[in-house]
Amino acid sequence: MKFIITAIFLSFAAAANAQDAEIQGVIDQQFEAFKADDVDEAFSFASPNIQRLFRTPEMFGMMVQRGYPMVWRPGDVRYLALEERDGQLVQRVLITDARGAVHALEYTMIEGADGWRIDGVVLLPAPDVAA
């Protein structure tokens, strides 16, 4: 019985790791597209809701460039927890920008027929470290 429970747990863990890798892969591909100034490709990783909201890759790219410069030109990227929240998966990401500032973001992900897509990004407030 213990073997069966262990096998089931390992199976769930492997599926979760594969899901994590798929989600992180989509986010990484969008980062690479932004670095290459390929807004068409970057836009392809956005969910249908985001695509309807911004209508064109150019409008989407302009929003990211102005509102999320750390996403437009990410430096170091580190993935933190992937968690389920209100029925959606949210991937936390730490990005170090070109000036060395660290930003925490949450990527809301949705899965469609063609795979995982980014359904929103929230820049988390910086922690108050004043003395």
N, C-alpha and C positions, 0 to 999 in steps of 0.2 A: 504494500500500500504506500509506504514511504517513497519508493522508487517512482510510482505513478504520479504522486503529488509533485515530486521534484521534476519529473519530465514535463508535466503540465506547466509548472512555474518557468522552467527554462524555455519552453515553447513561447509563452507569453512575453518573456524578456527578449527573446530573439525578434519577435514581431515588433515590439516597442522600439528596439534598436534600429530595425529596418525603417520604421516610420520616422524616427528621429533623423536618420540619414537622408531620407527622401525630402523631408521638410527643409533641413539645413542645405541640401543640394539646391533646392529651388531658390532659397534666399541667396546663396553663394552665386548662382548663375545670374541673378538680377544685379548683384554687386558688380560682377564682371562686365555685364552689359553697360552699366552706368560708367564704369571706368573707361570703357571703349567708346563712350558717347553714342551708344547704340540704343536710342530711346525706343525704337520699334521692338527690339528684343526685350528690353526691360519691361515694357508695357505688356508683353505676352505672358509675364509671370503674375500679373495682377488679375484678381478675380473679375468675373463679369460685372459685378456691382461697381468695382473701382473703374473698370473700363467705361461703363455707362456714365459714371460721374464725371470723368475727365474727357471723354469723347475721343480725343486724339492722343497719340504717343507724345506729340510735341507739348501739348498742355500738361500732360502727366509729368514729362521730364522737367518742364519749367517749375512745376509745383515742388518736385523733389529737390531740384537744384536750389531753390530759394528757401524752402521750409525745412529741408533735411540735408544740409550740406555734408554731414558726416556719412550719409548713405550714398550721396552722389560720388563722393571721393573717400571711401572708407580706407583706413589704414589697417591696423590690427583688428581682427574680428574674433570674438570668443563667444561660443554658444553656452548658455546657462540652461536653466530648467525649461522643459517642455511640459506644460500642464493643461489639463482640461478645465475650462471655466465656462459655465453657462452653456454647455454643449458644444463649445468650440475649443480648438487647440490653440494655445498661445505659447509662442517661443520667445524666451528672453534672450537678448543679444547685447553684448558689450562691444562698442565700437570705439576705437581710438582714432581720432581724426588727425589730419596732417599737422596740426599744432601740438599734438600730444594730449589733448583733452579727451577724457573718457565719457562716453554717453551710454546710458542704458535705454534700450528700446524693447517694446513688446510687439511682436508680429502675430497678428491673428491670421490663422490659416484655415482654408476650407478645401475639402477634397471634392473634385468633380470627376466627370467621366474621363477627362484627359489628365488627371493627376492633381497634385497639390498646387494651390494658388494663394497668393498673398491677398487677404481681404481687408487689411488695414495695418497701420503702423502707428504706435503711440510712443512719443518721446517721454520717458519718465522724468519727473523732476529730480534735480540733483539733490543729494542729501545735504542737509544743513550742517556744515562742519565748522561754523564760526565758534570761536572760543568765548 
